[in-house]
Amino acid sequence: MDNETAVLNASGLTGVTPVNEITFGVNTKGRTGDESTVVKDAESLAIAIDGNIEEWDSMEAEGWKRRLMTGKSITITMGGKRNYGDPGNDYVAGLFMKKGQACNSILTITFPDGGKLTMPCVINVTSLGGNATAVGELQWTALSDGKPTYTDAV
């Protein structure tokens, strides 16, 4: 077993897992403290990683393009139902008209293997409401704001 596989399996977890085994929370106090409150009735979570890649063509590469990863960002898209009275859901929904530092928070995600991502972020509420006969929706994105911290599973 190579070192990378050993690290990935440090928790003893093997095989595939459902997305609902990922747990997450937001800091309802913004960037103060380390609180992590679940946003109830979330139905989807998508993590997108964007890499900034610088490209150049050097003479000694004989026409072959050179590249270097110079930066990263993470966007986490969440979708679910609007749950009035739930502290996490009320916090996120309450940001829909706010701007500036009022939208700053910390998102924490714990993966099924025990690995943990803690990400300072800006929360952007992207959709509220829905069809007349549907349950009200709450959709939002958490965009990384600075370098996140990832802790491997123990």
Buried (B, 14 or more C-beta within 10 A) or exposed (E): EEEEEEEBEBBEBEEEEEEEEBEBBBBBEBEEEEBBBBBBBBEEBEBEEEEEEEEEEEEEEEEEEEEEEEEEBBBBBBBBBBBEEBBBBBBBBEBBEEEEEEBBBBBBBBBBBBBBBBBBBBBBBEEEEBEEEEEBBBBBBBBBBEEBEEEEBE
